[in-house]
């Protein structure tokens, strides 16, 4: 972990709802919500938070599963995957929407989040939550990596004000390419982007998983940083 980054757990308003905050070397920067995978705000997500913080963002990774179990931190074994899916299944749409909005409000209110704009980035479950952040929390830019289920919520797309960027694996056993095509078509407008990475599988960004693909991960990160920088700084 970089010694340039200040990091801490902070309260997001409702009692028990916390988030992992990573501040950039300058101490402040545009606010960026980082939405977790089903594995919680684990070591990988905290490292991703610091990766974006090093790029100049004030990053907040909310503890999505807090209502059922606080600060879940899972690995990537079959048992961990099953447990994560179980926790995801406990999420309720109404309370989840409230948590998205509470997290966005908490980040906007922090003095370290500067410039008046807010972004969101997320992976897997978090990819869907980044999309929901654009729909329900009015973020200025949202980046969704292999967000499962987005194609089931395309009725939200016409009302989304902020810019959207999607990253998908070509060989994703959870998200078929026809679903990707539907997302791209429903969200197509100036400034929005949808990228598919040849030869990759679900989770290609996570260096702790067998599906990690460093070339695609690096390309996607570069695209994400450029997209967010153009819209938030």
Backbone bond lengths (Angstrom), bond angles and torsions (degrees), N, CA, C in turn:
res aa  C-N    CA-C-N  psi(-1)  N-CA   C-N-CA  omega(-1)  CA-C   N-CA-C  phi
1 X - - - 1.462 - - 1.527 110.35 -
2 X 1.305 115.82 138.89 1.448 120.04 -177.77 1.522 111.56 -70.69
3 X 1.326 115.66 136.18 1.464 119.86 175.24 1.516 111.26 -77.26
4 X 1.345 117.53 -6.36 1.460 121.27 177.76 1.519 111.82 -78.95
5 X 1.322 117.26 -15.50 1.454 122.53 -173.67 1.525 110.76 -100.24
6 X 1.324 116.08 128.24 1.456 120.56 170.33 1.523 107.78 -88.57
7 X 1.320 117.48 132.16 1.456 121.46 -175.15 1.521 110.33 -136.90
8 X 1.324 116.51 145.20 1.467 121.14 178.88 1.522 109.42 -167.58
9 X 1.327 115.23 160.67 1.455 120.97 169.65 1.526 108.11 -90.88
10 X 1.339 116.25 135.11 1.455 120.96 -177.01 1.527 109.77 -131.41
11 X 1.323 115.92 155.37 1.468 121.26 177.80 1.525 109.66 -79.38
12 X 1.332 115.27 142.30 1.462 120.99 179.84 1.518 112.24 -109.04
13 X 1.320 117.42 14.71 1.460 120.17 175.10 1.508 112.89 119.00
14 X 1.359 118.34 -82.38 1.467 119.58 178.31 1.525 111.01 -58.59
15 X 1.313 116.68 137.30 1.465 120.60 -176.78 1.524 110.66 -57.17
16 X 1.319 116.37 124.63 1.455 122.07 179.93 1.511 114.36 96.33
17 X 1.330 117.46 -12.57 1.456 120.84 -179.68 1.524 108.52 -92.63
18 X 1.336 116.16 110.73 1.460 122.25 -176.24 1.519 110.51 -120.12
19 X 1.318 114.90 170.07 1.450 120.73 174.76 1.509 110.16 -149.38
20 X 1.315 115.27 154.74 1.463 121.91 178.40 1.522 108.23 -90.96
21 X 1.322 116.29 120.08 1.460 122.39 -176.13 1.522 109.81 -106.43
22 X 1.331 116.45 128.63 1.459 122.04 175.98 1.523 108.00 -123.84
23 X 1.340 115.98 121.60 1.457 120.99 -177.79 1.520 110.65 -99.76
24 X 1.324 117.40 144.55 1.460 120.77 179.91 1.518 111.48 -71.09
25 X 1.333 118.14 166.02 1.464 120.78 -179.75 1.520 113.64 -54.26
26 X 1.344 117.49 -33.18 1.464 120.66 179.03 1.525 112.41 -73.27
27 X 1.339 117.14 -13.17 1.462 121.15 -179.80 1.505 114.27 92.89
28 X 1.320 117.95 -13.41 1.459 121.41 179.38 1.516 109.27 -156.06
29 X 1.318 115.95 162.03 1.457 122.01 179.61 1.510 109.29 173.59
30 X 1.318 118.15 176.68 1.470 120.51 179.15 1.519 111.91 -56.78
31 X 1.319 116.17 141.77 1.456 120.63 -178.62 1.519 112.30 -75.61
32 X 1.335 115.71 138.05 1.462 122.02 -179.83 1.519 109.31 -137.50
33 X 1.324 116.48 116.49 1.463 121.56 172.71 1.519 108.99 -78.75
34 X 1.316 116.87 133.06 1.469 122.12 177.66 1.527 107.65 -117.43
35 X 1.323 115.23 113.94 1.461 120.09 -176.43 1.522 110.74 -98.25
36 X 1.309 115.14 130.14 1.457 125.38 -172.89 1.520 113.59 -70.73
37 X 1.329 115.04 164.22 1.460 122.77 165.58 1.532 108.52 -80.67
38 X 1.319 117.17 -172.81 1.464 120.46 179.04 1.525 112.10 -70.03
39 X 1.330 117.63 -3.72 1.461 121.46 -175.21 1.532 112.65 -93.03
40 X 1.311 116.99 6.94 1.459 120.81 178.06 1.519 112.45 83.72
41 X 1.320 114.68 -175.85 1.474 120.27 175.96 1.527 105.97 -83.60
42 X 1.338 113.94 71.54 1.462 120.34 -174.38 1.525 110.33 -87.95
43 X 1.327 116.44 -172.70 1.463 120.45 -175.95 1.524 111.75 -58.76
44 X 1.326 116.50 -37.32 1.463 119.17 179.87 1.524 111.54 -65.52
45 X 1.327 117.37 -47.97 1.466 120.25 -179.68 1.523 110.61 -63.94
46 X 1.316 117.62 -37.38 1.467 118.97 177.21 1.531 110.64 -64.62
47 X 1.339 116.56 -37.13 1.464 119.73 177.31 1.529 110.87 -67.28
48 X 1.325 117.15 -38.13 1.463 120.57 176.50 1.530 110.02 -63.99
49 X 1.336 116.90 -40.14 1.466 120.53 176.54 1.529 110.29 -57.36
50 X 1.305 116.33 -43.34 1.463 120.05 -179.41 1.524 111.41 -71.55
51 X 1.329 116.46 -30.82 1.468 120.76 175.98 1.535 110.16 -60.67
52 X 1.315 116.34 -46.94 1.464 120.20 178.47 1.530 111.28 -71.63
53 X 1.322 117.38 -33.01 1.466 119.59 176.92 1.522 110.73 -63.87
54 X 1.333 116.97 -39.43 1.468 120.07 177.78 1.528 111.37 -62.36
55 X 1.338 115.96 -24.24 1.467 120.21 178.02 1.529 111.84 -83.68
56 X 1.342 116.91 -2.16 1.455 119.34 174.13 1.505 116.58 111.83
57 X 1.335 117.69 2.79 1.460 120.87 -178.04 1.531 111.50 -95.15
58 X 1.318 115.99 149.22 1.460 122.07 167.44 1.519 106.84 -89.16
59 X 1.329 116.91 110.16 1.464 121.94 -166.93 1.519 110.90 -108.17
60 X 1.325 115.84 132.64 1.458 122.14 177.31 1.517 109.07 -125.56
61 X 1.338 116.46 121.60 1.463 122.49 177.82 1.527 108.99 -107.93
62 X 1.329 118.44 97.81 1.467 120.83 -177.88 1.530 112.39 -67.07
63 X 1.315 115.46 149.42 1.461 123.32 177.65 1.533 108.10 -84.84
64 X 1.309 116.60 90.21 1.463 122.13 -169.93 1.524 112.87 -62.90
65 X 1.326 118.07 -35.14 1.463 121.47 -173.63 1.528 113.19 -88.54
66 X 1.312 118.50 12.48 1.464 121.82 -169.13 1.514 114.27 -57.61
67 X 1.299 118.74 -30.87 1.469 120.03 -177.86 1.524 111.94 -68.55
68 X 1.321 117.24 -29.32 1.445 120.83 178.48 1.513 113.46 -95.69
69 X 1.333 115.45 -42.01 1.467 121.44 -178.93 1.525 108.06 -159.09
70 X 1.305 116.81 125.02 1.462 120.76 -174.09 1.531 111.79 -80.86
71 X 1.326 113.98 142.27 1.459 123.61 172.50 1.535 112.93 50.78
72 X 1.301 115.36 48.97 1.460 121.09 175.23 1.532 108.75 -63.48
73 X 1.317 115.37 137.42 1.460 120.21 178.94 1.517 108.19 -139.46
74 X 1.337 116.14 100.82 1.452 121.88 -174.97 1.521 111.29 -109.41
75 X 1.339 114.11 159.48 1.452 121.12 170.82 1.520 109.49 -95.74
76 X 1.334 116.81 -150.08 1.455 120.81 -171.45 1.529 112.82 -125.36
77 X 1.327 116.92 20.94 1.456 120.99 176.73 1.530 109.46 -74.07
78 X 1.333 117.75 162.86 1.464 119.36 176.50 1.524 112.89 -55.07
79 X 1.335 117.48 -37.43 1.465 119.98 178.69 1.526 111.07 -66.23
80 X 1.336 116.62 -39.84 1.459 119.99 177.96 1.525 111.12 -66.20
81 X 1.324 117.00 -39.41 1.461 120.70 178.21 1.524 110.05 -61.79
82 X 1.329 117.03 -44.34 1.462 120.63 178.98 1.526 111.23 -62.55
83 X 1.315 116.38 -41.34 1.455 120.05 179.73 1.532 110.88 -66.37
84 X 1.318 116.23 -42.34 1.452 120.02 178.36 1.512 112.29 -62.75
85 X 1.317 116.66 -41.04 1.464 120.00 177.89 1.522 111.08 -64.07
86 X 1.339 115.57 -37.16 1.459 119.15 177.25 1.512 111.80 -63.80
87 X 1.313 117.22 -42.48 1.465 120.97 178.15 1.527 110.98 -66.33
88 X 1.318 116.61 -39.33 1.465 119.84 176.85 1.527 110.44 -61.70
89 X 1.331 116.44 -37.97 1.451 120.52 -179.52 1.515 113.92 -66.56
90 X 1.314 116.77 -18.15 1.471 120.82 178.86 1.525 112.95 -84.07
91 X 1.324 117.55 -11.04 1.460 120.26 -178.84 1.523 110.08 -67.71
92 X 1.324 116.23 135.54 1.456 122.42 -179.78 1.527 109.85 -108.49
93 X 1.321 118.49 133.29 1.465 120.56 -174.13 1.525 114.57 -53.52
94 X 1.322 117.91 -43.72 1.463 120.00 -175.49 1.525 111.66 -67.84
95 X 1.336 116.39 -47.55 1.462 118.56 -179.45 1.530 110.93 -70.49
96 X 1.332 116.91 -33.05 1.456 120.02 177.74 1.521 110.48 -64.00
97 X 1.308 116.83 -43.04 1.473 119.83 177.80 1.526 110.47 -61.04
98 X 1.326 116.72 -41.63 1.458 119.77 176.88 1.515 112.59 -62.69
99 X 1.331 116.52 -37.70 1.467 120.13 178.92 1.530 111.29 -68.17
100 X 1.330 116.86 -39.02 1.456 120.03 176.19 1.528 110.44 -58.20
101 X 1.319 115.26 -45.60 1.461 120.04 -177.56 1.527 111.31 -70.31
102 X 1.334 116.90 -37.23 1.468 120.04 178.36 1.520 111.04 -65.50
103 X 1.328 116.48 -41.68 1.464 120.24 179.19 1.521 110.82 -64.47
104 X 1.329 116.93 -43.57 1.464 120.19 178.50 1.523 110.98 -62.45
105 X 1.328 116.64 -42.65 1.461 119.97 179.81 1.526 111.12 -65.21
106 X 1.334 116.51 -40.12 1.464 120.44 179.96 1.525 110.82 -63.87
107 X 1.335 117.08 -41.00 1.462 119.67 -179.85 1.529 110.61 -69.90
108 X 1.325 116.79 -42.55 1.467 119.58 178.49 1.526 111.63 -59.18
109 X 1.338 116.57 -32.50 1.463 120.98 -175.60 1.522 113.31 -79.93
110 X 1.328 116.98 -13.84 1.458 119.61 -177.42 1.534 110.60 -74.93
111 X 1.331 117.56 136.02 1.462 119.57 -179.85 1.523 113.30 -64.93
112 X 1.343 116.99 -21.83 1.470 119.85 -179.77 1.535 112.39 -76.17
113 X 1.344 116.67 -15.75 1.465 120.90 178.52 1.523 107.89 -91.19
114 X 1.305 116.94 106.09 1.454 121.52 -170.64 1.525 112.21 -110.42
115 X 1.324 114.97 163.41 1.456 121.06 173.08 1.511 115.41 93.61
116 X 1.337 117.29 -12.46 1.455 119.95 176.02 1.510 115.97 80.38
117 X 1.341 118.08 0.67 1.454 121.04 178.75 1.524 110.41 -114.16
118 X 1.327 115.24 159.08 1.467 120.79 -176.64 1.516 109.44 -139.30
119 X 1.332 115.38 138.75 1.453 121.11 176.49 1.512 111.23 -121.35
120 X 1.321 115.31 171.24 1.462 121.61 176.38 1.515 109.31 -144.04
121 X 1.320 115.75 142.06 1.451 121.75 173.73 1.516 107.55 -139.41
122 X 1.330 117.25 143.31 1.454 118.95 -178.99 1.513 111.63 -156.39
123 X 1.327 114.99 161.89 1.458 123.09 -173.17 1.528 109.53 -128.19
124 X 1.326 117.12 130.45 1.458 122.74 178.76 1.528 108.86 59.26
125 X 1.337 119.64 -118.87 1.464 121.15 172.29 1.519 109.96 -48.18
126 X 1.314 116.93 -43.80 1.452 121.30 -179.45 1.512 113.37 -65.09
127 X 1.327 117.99 -27.71 1.453 120.17 175.35 1.513 110.89 -63.08
128 X 1.323 115.52 -42.65 1.466 119.23 175.74 1.518 110.89 -64.48
129 X 1.331 117.47 -38.35 1.466 120.63 -179.94 1.530 111.56 -69.74
130 X 1.331 117.63 -31.88 1.464 119.64 174.33 1.527 109.93 -63.34
131 X 1.318 116.47 -42.68 1.473 121.35 176.34 1.526 110.56 -62.00
132 X 1.332 116.73 -44.36 1.462 120.39 177.30 1.531 111.38 -63.35
133 X 1.336 116.80 -33.15 1.466 119.91 177.86 1.525 110.62 -62.77
134 X 1.322 116.03 -36.76 1.460 119.79 176.88 1.519 110.97 -66.79
135 X 1.330 116.08 -35.16 1.463 120.11 -177.72 1.524 113.01 -81.31
136 X 1.334 116.85 -38.15 1.463 120.34 -170.14 1.527 114.55 -111.50
137 X 1.324 118.36 -18.44 1.470 120.75 -176.86 1.527 112.20 -119.11
138 X 1.326 116.57 6.98 1.461 122.50 171.24 1.527 112.97 56.46
139 X 1.334 117.04 41.76 1.461 118.12 176.60 1.524 109.41 -73.23
140 X 1.324 115.65 154.89 1.457 120.93 -176.29 1.518 113.16 -80.89
141 X 1.318 117.28 -23.70 1.458 121.62 178.66 1.517 108.66 -154.83
142 X 1.328 116.76 136.41 1.457 121.46 179.90 1.517 110.08 -132.40
143 X 1.332 115.92 134.99 1.463 123.05 179.99 1.525 108.22 -119.57
144 X 1.312 116.54 121.61 1.470 121.38 -176.19 1.518 110.12 -118.05
145 X 1.329 115.88 117.69 1.456 121.74 174.58 1.535 109.06 -95.60
146 X 1.333 115.76 123.24 1.465 123.78 177.25 1.529 112.11 32.94
147 X 1.343 114.03 56.00 1.466 120.50 -179.68 1.519 111.40 -79.93
148 X 1.304 116.07 105.45 1.453 120.36 -179.66 1.518 111.93 -67.82
149 X 1.325 116.20 137.90 1.456 121.16 174.71 1.513 115.22 88.48
150 X 1.331 118.81 -5.40 1.463 119.17 179.17 1.526 110.52 -58.42
151 X 1.325 116.84 -37.20 1.465 120.18 -177.98 1.523 112.30 -64.68
152 X 1.333 117.76 -13.23 1.465 121.41 177.23 1.523 112.15 -90.19
153 X 1.328 117.09 -2.22 1.466 121.46 -176.88 1.526 111.20 -128.91
154 X 1.316 116.61 34.91 1.456 120.14 -176.36 1.523 113.22 -75.70
155 X 1.313 117.69 -11.22 1.470 120.16 174.79 1.525 111.32 -64.14
156 X 1.342 116.54 -19.33 1.463 120.52 178.22 1.524 112.26 -77.23
157 X 1.318 117.28 -22.32 1.465 121.48 -168.92 1.522 114.70 -57.56
158 X 1.345 120.24 -44.73 1.471 118.63 -175.44 1.525 114.37 -61.46
159 X 1.324 117.63 -24.53 1.460 120.52 -177.21 1.527 113.19 -91.52
160 X 1.321 117.58 -3.67 1.463 120.31 -177.38 1.530 109.86 -76.49
161 X 1.317 115.16 122.92 1.469 121.50 -178.53 1.523 111.75 -83.40
162 X 1.328 117.39 -40.65 1.453 121.21 -173.87 1.519 113.17 -75.45
163 X 1.328 115.10 169.98 1.457 121.89 179.23 1.527 110.33 -81.38
164 X 1.331 115.91 149.73 1.464 122.21 -177.05 1.523 109.93 -125.32
165 X 1.338 115.02 139.20 1.465 121.36 172.61 1.525 107.94 -133.16
166 X 1.333 115.55 131.39 1.466 121.27 -178.35 1.519 110.05 -118.93
167 X 1.351 115.17 142.30 1.461 122.51 175.24 1.530 107.81 -126.20
168 X 1.319 116.22 122.75 1.464 120.98 -177.82 1.529 110.60 -128.57
169 X 1.335 114.37 150.31 1.467 121.00 172.46 1.522 109.55 -85.74
170 X 1.303 116.24 144.40 1.462 120.34 178.21 1.521 111.61 -67.71
171 X 1.331 116.08 -37.80 1.470 120.81 -175.18 1.527 110.25 -114.76
172 X 1.321 115.24 61.61 1.469 121.23 -177.77 1.518 109.09 -95.29
173 X 1.332 116.13 114.05 1.448 119.95 -179.48 1.510 114.12 -67.50
174 X 1.339 117.50 -12.23 1.462 122.01 -179.16 1.532 112.84 -102.04
175 X 1.331 116.98 -22.39 1.468 120.90 -175.31 1.526 108.28 -130.98
176 X 1.323 118.62 101.52 1.465 120.10 -179.45 1.526 111.36 -69.56
177 X 1.318 115.80 156.44 1.463 120.35 -177.05 1.519 112.60 -65.16
178 X 1.322 118.44 -26.10 1.460 118.29 176.71 1.528 110.71 -68.39
179 X 1.337 117.45 -31.09 1.462 120.47 174.51 1.524 110.54 -68.56
180 X 1.326 116.79 -39.58 1.464 121.01 176.26 1.528 110.00 -59.70
181 X 1.327 116.52 -44.50 1.460 120.90 -179.91 1.526 111.31 -61.47
182 X 1.325 116.71 -38.02 1.460 120.05 178.83 1.521 110.83 -66.90
183 X 1.334 117.30 -39.79 1.465 120.56 176.97 1.520 110.07 -62.54
184 X 1.334 116.58 -47.46 1.464 120.43 -178.64 1.520 111.26 -60.66
185 X 1.325 116.85 -42.05 1.465 120.32 -178.88 1.535 111.44 -67.86
186 X 1.323 116.72 -43.25 1.463 120.23 -176.17 1.518 113.34 -70.83
187 X 1.337 116.56 -24.42 1.469 120.19 -176.90 1.523 112.79 -107.97
188 X 1.323 116.98 7.67 1.460 120.79 -175.89 1.525 110.90 -67.53
189 X 1.311 115.75 116.23 1.459 122.28 171.18 1.523 107.46 -164.10
190 X 1.306 116.46 167.79 1.460 121.06 -176.17 1.520 110.59 -55.88
191 X 1.329 116.33 128.70 1.457 121.82 177.85 1.504 114.54 96.66
192 X 1.318 117.92 -20.74 1.454 120.37 178.75 1.530 110.59 -83.82
193 X 1.347 115.82 152.17 1.460 120.52 -177.17 1.528 109.93 -138.68
194 X 1.327 115.86 147.65 1.469 121.19 173.33 1.523 107.95 -139.66
195 X 1.338 116.07 119.13 1.458 122.26 -175.80 1.529 109.96 -117.20
196 X 1.310 116.07 136.63 1.463 122.61 174.63 1.526 107.20 -118.96
197 X 1.336 117.13 133.20 1.464 122.62 -173.15 1.531 110.09 -105.45
198 X 1.337 116.89 111.38 1.468 120.98 -176.21 1.527 112.15 -58.92
199 X 1.323 114.70 139.47 1.453 121.04 174.10 1.512 115.55 75.57
200 X 1.324 118.08 5.44 1.463 120.66 -176.91 1.522 111.59 -99.55
201 X 1.335 114.13 162.88 1.456 122.15 176.74 1.528 109.39 -121.82
202 X 1.312 115.81 169.25 1.458 122.18 177.90 1.537 109.77 -53.59
203 X 1.333 115.96 135.11 1.451 120.71 178.96 1.516 114.09 86.20
204 X 1.333 117.42 18.12 1.477 119.48 -173.97 1.521 113.48 -63.78
205 X 1.341 117.85 -15.91 1.464 119.04 -179.73 1.525 113.49 -83.71
206 X 1.322 118.14 -18.77 1.472 120.92 -171.79 1.523 111.02 -88.69
207 X 1.335 115.95 114.54 1.468 121.15 -175.95 1.524 112.88 -72.97
208 X 1.313 118.10 -3.16 1.461 120.72 177.90 1.529 112.37 -100.41
209 X 1.322 117.09 3.55 1.464 120.87 -177.59 1.519 110.42 -113.55
210 X 1.319 114.84 154.25 1.448 119.99 179.88 1.519 113.14 -64.82
211 X 1.323 117.27 -21.43 1.462 121.73 -179.16 1.531 112.63 -85.31
212 X 1.330 117.26 1.09 1.465 120.60 -178.81 1.520 111.13 -57.85
213 X 1.333 115.14 133.34 1.464 121.29 178.15 1.526 106.92 -130.17
214 X 1.332 118.35 100.41 1.464 119.87 -169.83 1.520 114.55 -61.62
215 X 1.335 118.24 -36.54 1.459 119.25 -179.06 1.525 110.97 -65.04
216 X 1.331 116.07 -45.68 1.466 120.06 178.58 1.517 110.99 -66.21
217 X 1.332 116.35 -39.45 1.461 120.46 178.78 1.517 111.25 -61.05
218 X 1.324 116.57 -44.59 1.458 120.67 -179.73 1.524 111.29 -65.65
219 X 1.333 116.65 -43.22 1.459 120.60 179.26 1.525 110.65 -63.13
220 X 1.335 116.95 -44.28 1.459 120.88 -179.98 1.528 111.46 -65.05
221 X 1.334 116.86 -39.84 1.461 119.56 178.52 1.522 110.65 -62.99
222 X 1.321 117.01 -43.90 1.457 119.97 178.51 1.517 111.72 -59.98
223 X 1.323 115.97 -44.21 1.458 119.92 177.94 1.524 111.33 -63.98
224 X 1.322 116.50 -40.22 1.470 120.63 -179.64 1.521 110.89 -64.11
225 X 1.329 116.61 -46.71 1.460 120.36 -178.70 1.526 111.37 -63.61
226 X 1.329 117.29 -41.73 1.461 120.10 178.96 1.526 110.66 -64.29
227 X 1.311 116.13 -43.68 1.459 122.19 -179.84 1.528 111.12 -60.99
228 X 1.326 116.19 -47.63 1.466 120.54 -178.67 1.527 111.47 -70.35
229 X 1.327 117.00 -40.49 1.459 119.91 -179.20 1.519 111.32 -61.92
230 X 1.322 116.32 -41.70 1.460 120.29 -178.60 1.530 112.06 -64.24
231 X 1.322 116.69 -27.69 1.452 119.96 -172.53 1.527 114.90 -105.80
232 X 1.316 117.32 -16.83 1.462 119.59 -174.71 1.524 113.87 -112.23
233 X 1.322 118.47 -29.45 1.470 120.17 -178.23 1.538 110.16 -81.33
